[in-house]
């Protein structure tokens, strides 16, 4: 890796390891070196996006650092491509600390504000996708169900999956129908999204919060980021409704949420996302051997469903969304 470090205008003073990457202490600050994940074209888009959002005042992000030849990708002696990014010294957001989660979701709202402004500056583009790709996910569930049903000799996972399928499919189908009946696209929520914003993406540093892991950034419906952040927090905290309220309240301090926005989050939350993820993972795995971990995840989704229904009921009562449940 030495030849990779030497390609950059920096003096390496210390080396450590991070999550799937090398962390360098240099005379130019902290740097992260990681294998290229994606295409050269996507990396260029990432650099342009981050440079632009930086100019909007959202500054503490892991911007791409070109090497001394102004190239974004540097190969080692074996031809393996690597990318260097700015990085930060701090601690990861705690998934169980409500103060951390509140600060993290305020940071998300500030990013969304800058991302909306950047989208407007670039000129409005027509956006007509179903938020969260729920229509596509429903089609995928049907296809996976048909695949499993046709298998003559089913393993334990497939037997359990088929038993649970109809229940979760009804949830997904009802959710999509409610979306089609009630969802109205609000232009103010169209802008740049992080794509995978969670506690792993947030670092608390000395006097500021840094945001990382923008691999899935895109133009989309920004409330999907908020829903995904809240869903992850709920899963890690035994579906604590008070925590959910605090997270939504903190976000609303920066970008106001009205009743229609709470309806959107409710509908997104009612979709069986974890069941769809397990289904997708199954389809991408070897059918001759199903990992016991996948079976454990399926059982946990089934066991947690009642807790999820409780929090949906609490959200419904708190924000007066009765038209969605009548």
C-alpha positions, 0 to 999 in steps of 0.5 A, spaced: 500 500 500 505 504 500 505 506 493 498 508 494 500 513 499 506 516 496 501 518 490 498 523 494 501 530 496 501 528 504 506 526 509 503 519 513 505 520 520 501 514 523 496 508 520 490 505 523 484 501 521 477 503 520 471 499 518 473 496 511 479 501 510 485 504 512 486 511 516 492 515 515 494 521 520 497 526 515 500 533 515 494 535 511 489 532 516 486 525 517 485 521 510 481 514 509 484 510 503 479 504 501 478 500 495 474 503 490 467 501 490 463 502 484 465 505 477 470 511 475 464 515 473 460 514 479 466 516 483 466 522 479 459 524 480 460 523 488 466 528 488 462 533 484 456 532 489 460 533 495 464 539 492 457 542 491 454 540 497 460 543 501 459 550 497 452 550 500 455 550 507 455 542 509 462 542 510 464 536 514 463 530 509 468 525 507 470 529 500 474 525 495 482 527 495 485 527 488 492 524 488 498 528 485 496 527 478 489 530 479 486 523 478 481 520 483 483 513 483 490 510 485 492 503 483 497 499 487 502 494 484 497 489 483 492 494 479 487 494 485 484 501 485 483 505 491 480 512 493 482 517 498 477 521 502 478 526 507 476 523 514 475 525 521 477 523 528 471 522 533 466 517 535 461 514 532 453 516 534 451 511 539 444 507 537 442 507 544 443 514 546 437 519 544 441 525 545 446 522 540 440 520 535 437 527 536 443 531 534 444 526 528 437 527 525 438 534 526 444 533 522 440 530 517 435 535 516 441 540 515 444 536 510 437 535 506 436 543 507 443 544 503 441 538 498 434 541 496 438 548 495 443 544 490 437 540 487 434 547 485 440 550 483 441 545 478 434 546 475 428 542 477 428 535 473 421 531 473 421 526 479 415 521 478 418 515 482 414 511 487 418 513 494 422 507 497 421 503 490 415 500 494 412 498 487 418 494 485 419 491 491 412 488 491 413 485 484 420 482 487 416 479 493 411 476 488 417 473 484 420 470 490 414 467 492 413 464 486 420 461 485 420 458 492 413 455 491 416 451 485 421 448 489 420 441 490 424 439 496 424 445 500 429 447 506 427 449 513 428 456 511 423 456 505 418 452 509 418 457 514 418 463 509 412 460 505 408 460 512 410 467 513 409 470 506 401 471 505 401 475 512 407 480 510 405 480 503 398 483 505 402 488 509 406 490 503 400 490 498 395 494 503 401 499 504 402 500 496 394 501 495 394 506 501 400 510 498 396 510 491 390 513 494 393 518 499 400 520 497 401 527 494 408 528 492 410 535 495 416 538 491 419 541 497 422 534 499 425 532 492 432 533 493 439 530 494 438 524 499 444 520 503 441 513 501 444 510 507 444 515 513 444 511 520 448 511 526 454 508 522 454 514 518 455 520 523 461 521 527 461 526 533 468 530 533 471 536 537 465 541 536 462 538 530 458 532 527 461 529 521 457 525 515 460 519 511 458 513 507 455 517 501 455 511 497 448 511 495 447 518 494 441 520 489 436 525 488 429 523 491 424 524 496 428 526 502 423 523 507 425 516 505 432 518 509 428 520 515 424 514 515 430 509 514 434 513 520 428 512 525 426 505 523 434 503 524 433 506 531 427 503 533 430 496 531 435 497 536 431 500 541 426 495 542 421 500 538 421 505 543 415 510 541 418 516 546 424 515 542 421 515 535 417 522 537 423 525 540 427 523 533 421 526 529 421 532 533 428 534 533 428 533 525 422 538 525 426 543 528 430 544 522 425 542 516 418 543 519 414 536 518 406 537 517 401 532 518 402 529 510 409 528 512 407 524 518 402 520 514 408 519 509 413 516 514 407 512 517 406 509 510 413 507 509 414 504 516 408 500 515 411 496 509 415 490 511 422 492 509 425 487 513 421 481 510 423 484 503 430 484 505 431 477 507 427 475 501 432 479 497 438 476 500 435 469 500 434 470 492 442 472 492 444 466 496 446 459 494 440 455 495 444 449 496 446 452 503 442 457 507 445 460 512 442 459 519 443 467 520 438 468 515 433 463 518 434 467 525 433 474 521 426 471 519 424 468 525 426 475 528 422 479 523 416 475 525 417 475 532 418 483 532 412 484 528 407 485 534 412 491 536 412 494 530 404 494 529 404 497 536 409 503 534 404 504 528 398 505 532 402 510 537 404 514 531 397 514 528 394 516 535 400 521 536 399 525 529 392 523 528 392 519 522 386 515 523 384 516 515 389 511 514 387 506 519 379 506 518 
